[in-house]
């Protein structure tokens, strides 16, 4: 695997931009996830909503696929709210998640997310988690659930 940056999709953040993003909301501030996701008009938006202890909660709304990457020192919990999210792996069969299904990707695991249509999910990971974009070996296909 080789570390890369993807210049073909300019709306995607760099690794530095992704890890430097600050939380939009403070503790004890109620947030309407439905309204936030409905307000997204671009094909990709991933934003930190809250910091929780040393973790952060992100809201991702996107279509298509994200880049292959891994987080060297942070697990990543995905919870699908709407749509269908495929998580593909470099070294094992992928999974397909539908609303209210979740999965933890362990730290160091090379993966890529792919939305089937418009997909909304929340993720939890370490605040400022390092992200390394890579060119993987040939991935294994998703299993159909």
C-alpha positions in Angstrom: 0.0 0.0 0.0 1.2 3.5 -0.9 0.2 6.7 0.8 -1.6 9.1 -1.5 -3.7 12.3 -1.8 -6.6 12.3 -4.3 -6.6 15.5 -6.4 -9.3 14.1 -8.7 -12.1 14.9 -6.2 -11.4 18.4 -5.0 -14.5 18.5 -2.6 -12.9 15.9 -0.4 -10.8 17.1 2.5 -7.0 16.5 2.8 -5.9 14.3 5.7 -4.8 17.5 7.6 -8.1 19.2 7.1 -10.0 16.1 8.2 -8.1 15.7 11.4 -8.0 19.5 12.3 -11.8 20.0 12.1 -13.3 21.4 15.3 -16.7 20.5 16.8 -19.5 22.7 15.7 -21.6 22.4 18.9 -20.9 22.6 22.6 -21.9 20.3 25.4 -25.6 20.7 26.4 -26.5 22.0 23.0 -29.4 20.1 21.4 -28.8 19.2 17.7 -31.4 18.1 15.2 -29.7 15.5 13.1 -32.6 15.3 10.7 -32.5 19.0 9.9 -28.7 19.0 9.5 -28.7 16.1 7.1 -31.6 17.6 5.1 -29.6 20.8 4.7 -26.7 19.1 3.0 -26.9 19.7 -0.8 -23.3 18.8 -1.8 -22.4 15.2 -2.8 -20.1 14.9 0.2 -20.1 16.5 3.7 -18.5 15.1 6.8 -18.5 17.4 9.8 -17.6 17.1 13.5 -20.6 17.8 15.6 -19.5 17.1 19.1 -16.4 16.3 21.2 -17.2 13.5 23.7 -14.3 13.0 26.1 -11.3 12.3 23.8 -13.6 11.2 20.9 -15.6 13.1 18.4 -19.0 12.4 16.7 -19.2 13.2 13.0 -22.2 13.4 10.7 -21.4 12.2 7.1 -23.8 12.7 4.2 -22.5 11.5 0.9 -23.0 9.8 -2.4 -20.5 7.6 -4.2 -17.3 6.4 -2.6 -14.7 7.8 -0.2 -10.9 7.2 -0.6 -9.1 4.2 0.7 -7.6 5.1 4.1 -6.8 4.0 7.6 -6.5 5.6 11.1 -3.3 4.4 12.7 -4.3 5.0 16.3 -8.1 5.2 16.3 -11.0 2.8 15.9 -13.9 4.1 13.9 -17.6 3.3 14.8 -20.1 3.7 11.9 -23.8 4.0 12.6 -26.1 4.3 9.5 -29.1 6.6 9.9 -30.3 6.5 6.2 -29.4 4.8 3.0 -27.0 1.9 2.6 -23.3 2.1 3.4 -20.9 -0.4 2.1 -17.6 -0.6 3.9 -14.9 -2.3 1.9 -11.7 -3.7 3.2 -8.3 -4.4 1.7 -7.9 -7.8 3.4 -11.3 -9.2 4.1 -14.9 -9.3 2.8 -16.8 -6.0 3.0 -20.1 -5.4 4.8 -23.3 -3.6 3.8 -25.0 -1.6 6.6 -28.6 -0.3 6.4 -30.4 2.1 8.8 -29.7 1.5 12.5 -26.9 -1.0 11.8 -23.4 -0.3 13.0 -19.8 -1.6 12.8 -16.5 -0.8 14.4 -13.4 -0.6 12.1 -10.3 -1.3 14.2 -7.4 1.1 14.2 -4.9 0.4 11.4 -7.5 -1.3 9.1 -7.4 -0.1 5.5 -11.0 0.6 4.4 -13.2 2.6 2.1 -16.9 3.6 2.5 -19.2 3.6 -0.5 -22.7 5.0 -0.4 -25.5 3.4 -2.4 -27.5 6.5 -3.3 -27.5 9.2 -0.6 -26.3 7.8 2.7 -26.3 9.4 6.1 -24.2 8.0 8.9 -22.6 9.1 12.2 -19.1 8.1 13.2 -17.2 8.1 16.4 -13.4 8.3 16.4 -10.6 10.0 18.4 -10.6 13.8 18.2 -8.0 14.8 15.6 -7.5 11.2 14.5 -4.7 10.8 12.0 -5.9 9.7 8.6 -3.6 8.1 6.0 -4.9 7.8 2.4 -3.6 4.8 0.5 -3.7 2.9 -2.8 -4.7 -0.6 -1.6 -4.2 -4.0 -3.1 -7.2 -5.4 -4.8 -10.1 -5.3 -2.3 -12.3 -8.2 -1.5 -15.9 -7.9 -2.6 -18.7 -6.8 -0.3 -20.9 -9.6 1.0 -24.6 -9.1 0.3 -26.7 -8.9 3.5 
